[in-house]
């Protein structure tokens, strides 16, 4: 007997009903700018431990950080995400300023330094990456490599073999704002003006800086420790240098991860539970082991070989102070670099 | 039946109006949503208006962008025309194979082309260093122009081939008899193909104008980069839109200028009957034509070898593909659904383009309709994503927002113009006498549709579906903003790995995209051949 159209339709309706009657698995939605290769195992582990389904949206560097933050802002009237996990802090502070984040004091944050917690409880910072100078040791002896940010202006370096990522985007933008906060507006503007006038190569992203230093096309360049360690692990002839570690110098910028609960989250309870999990010492240790975090907030038993040492001197400016200099930095850097 | 026909005749204009309104909404909706947001914010931020005026530094950036877009478009179309001329004159199956090969990397994102060329330059530099020769530095304007030109070359060749195949074979044969060789090219082929070539140049120009990825990789500052910097720092789509306004205005002017050429696509494509031309060209031109073909070969060989050589071997390649299986599944469904939606909406759009008054010997369609339908080509992808969120993230749309429907809509919103143009071209090939005959016989409207209209439009529907499917494979900017949580696509995964630095995975996934594209085009070509064979058998 051939099935009639009515039979097929009835079967489809029955299947749809059955699907609708299936008990709903609890779920939580997370938007994260942490590289999928690092974030996914952590989130899968959470699924296995709790039985809660984690629905993640990952960002990509090509979107120039406009991706998920713009999505969160555009969705503010009817949020879809419960948790925002960022690989840095600027976008998180921007979201807080726009009222896109909810206050939640995670008990896991108690073991973190006080400066890691937003005074209003809208975000918590943990572990992070440092801004570092990646040096090709086939091209420049480590002992001769620059030790201070100001050394990038030294005329003995061929500027076409020195690279930075575009300072209008990503962590290089954050570092620029940190330089503004540390040196003051005028001194920072002068530094970047001189850097541009020297003709250093401005590249598309930190990963491009890493690749060009690793290949020897650049002698050295500024990047993040996760990118730099990626090159070290692949056996490239490179070494990491933390800049400005001397007495009276401005120190190295450490860019922490930030975790926040989204205001009006559709699954707030599940969201809080996921925030607690992400802020736990165990997750931080796993992210250190996987290579996403190089500068842990808490003591970690097993640290990977890279970086061999941690920076001795972090920047003495707060995240809020850096955030406050973003607008000025953006205005200046656009004029300096984008013409 | 006459009563039904009368009722249908009364209903048809209303249905047509609804259909055209839907098309207008799909094409202009995202832009209008953003414009509304920007205008609503202006009373609080009157200074935002200044963003729309490209003065000082921004004027310089706009000039950079115009120069780059103009250079890439002219270079692409010139070389594309030379290569297309070679392929057009080439006889037999080999020509068909070469045509297919020339178009293989059409949907590969330009930044992947750039990475392939960077890897190739690195390999060349290693060789040069071993020979004690100075290395080649792939940076700045020259590198940007080269990579952009190479990335656009497949599209340029495709457009030129369509342009050449729409030429009237009788006119060409007559020209060949009177003045063979170069004169036919200069006095017949070029003037006849000029509108199409101009439209192609405009299209390449637009694609370069809104792209920031390739210039960014090679350290060239453009206006598109300024828009992204603004969007990134402020996260205000209204500000980004006002800043993008000069580009949009230029885009619309270019689109308006392209109309004649785009409408030329709707002239019947005479694939079946090729003019019997000897086309004896002077030696210098033959050299140039072969050089063009060489460039096209280079455009295929270099990315393919670079990608294939970077996959890390068959085992690693298989591991990359296996790990991306859920993304492959999602990409397939999104691309298939986007293709189906574009085919349906494209049908309505094409009816709109084809239904307006036509003069004998001229391609049909009101310029306003063409401008509306092609408008999405001028809007940057992330802005389409933001507009779709503003539009669909409402209780009225229920669970549709946050489902796989959204990336499908995003792709459809971006690529509907392609489907509409292809279907409009197909409609122009349909013999109106067949439709008049059906009307005279008072056939049931649905019967007319299924028995006459649909079979006649089938090749166009298939071509439109395949093109939208292929373009959706590489979509990133809008998809990122609307992909449902827990889902991903092949291109999103590829770009995620790009930052991580896993070049084997990037190469493997890029190759996979290419294979999917070849499969889509291959299946499309096979289906078209089968369709043609069936039609012939029936007649």
Interface residues (C-beta under 8 A of the other chain):
Chain A: X27 X29 X30 X31 X35 X36 X37 X53 X54 X55 X56 X57 X58 X59 X60 X61 X62 X63 X64 X65 X66 X67 X69 X70 X71 X73 X74 X75 X77 X78 X80 X81 X94 X98 X160 X166 X168 X169 X173 X201 X202 X203 X204 X205 X207 X208 X210 X211 X215 X217 X227 X230 X231 X234 X326 X327 X330 X334 X335 X337 X338 X339
Chain B: X57 X60 X61 X111 X122 X125 X137 X139 X212 X213 X216 X217 X219 X221 X225 X226 X228 X229 X231 X232 X233 X235 X237 X382 X385 X386 X389 X390 X393 X394 X395 X401 X402 X476 X477 X480 X481 X482 X483 X484 X485 X486 X488 X492 X493 X495 X496 X497 X498 X499 X500 X501 X502
